[in-house]
Amino acid sequence: MEKLTIQEEEAMQAIWQFGTGFIKDFMELLQEPKPPYTTLASTVKNLEKKGFLKSEKMANAYRYSAKVKEADYKKKFMKGFVNDYFQNSYKELVTFFAKDKKISAQELKEIINLIENPNS
């Protein structure tokens, strides 16, 4: 699975959020400034070629749905991100955010609780 461009990631976020739908449906979920319809259509076609989407012809349009789950993409992306920027150490990642005051002590306690009690 390859890393997506920013434009492709934005389109996939809309598709994951909407579910199965048409380009006009996904367009509604994109933030301003929205790309032209033809640009989004081209991006969606590229995502289909890359294996992220599947399509079904319905009358004169195609209905798209994700072939790649959002959680699977996030796992793959985060693994590469942590490897590239934090020497493959999630501890280094958390330390970075703690030092930069982007994560609170309460949030860290919640993370520890999730680690110690994964089924609760």
N, C-alpha and C positions, 0 to 999 in steps of 0.2 A: 504494500500500500504506500503510495507516494504522498508527500506533503503537498497540500493544496495551496494555490495562490490565495491572497487575501480576498480577491473577487470570488473565487470558487468557494472559499470557506463561508463567506457571507451568504452565498446562494444555498449552500448546504445547510447552514443554520436555519434559513427560512423553510427549506424542505423538511428538515427534521422536525421543526416546530409545527408546520402545517400537516405533514403526513402526505398521503397520496393526493396529488392535485395537478393543476395545470399551471403554466408559466404565469398567467395573470393572477393566480392565487398566491404564488410565491412573491410576486412583485409587491403585493399589498403589505407583506411583512418586512420588506427591506426598509432600512432607514433612509432618510433624506440626506443628501440628494440621491434619488433613485436612479439607477442606470436606465438608459433607453430599453424598451422592450426587446429590441433586436439584440442588444448586448447581453441581456439576461438569457435570451433564447440560445445564443451562441455559447454562453458559459454552461448552460444546462446540457447542451449537446456534448461539450467537451467532458463534462462530468460523467455522462453516459459512456463515452468512448473510454474513459479511464476506469470504468467499472464501478463507479460510485452510485449510479442510478440505473433503473430499468424503466422502459417505457411501454405503453400500450396505446395503440391507435384507437381513437374514439371519434368517429365521424371525420371531421376535418382537422382534428387536433390530437396531440399526444398527451396522455396522462402519465405523470412521472411519480416514481416512488424510490426511496432510498434502498440500495442493496447493501450498503455499509451502515452499520449501527453507529449512532453518535458516540456511544460509550467506547466502542472498539476503536474509532478514530482518535478519540481523546487519549486512550491508553497508549496507542502507538505514538502519537505526537508528543505526549508528556514524557514517555520513555526517551525519545530522541532529544527532547529539550533538556531534560535532567542530565543526560549523558553529555551533551554538547556544552552546557553552561555550568554544571555543578559536579563535574567529575563523577557522574553516575551515582551521586549521593543525595538521597531525598532529605537527609539530615542537613546537608549544606543548603538545600533549597529552603527548608523551613527556617534555618538560621538566618539566611539572607533576608527573608521577610520579617523575621522577628527584629533583627537589627535595624531594619528600615521602618520599623513601627507600622508595618502593613498587616500584622496579625497580633491580636491581643492575647493576654494571658488566659482570658476566659475561652477564647477560641482554641488555644493550645490545650487547655483542659478538656474541651469537647473532643478534640482529635485523639488525645490520650485515652479518653473513655471509649471512643470508637475502636481503637486498637485493642484495648483490654477486654472489651465486650462487643465483639463484632456482630453478634446475633441479636442485640437489644435495640 
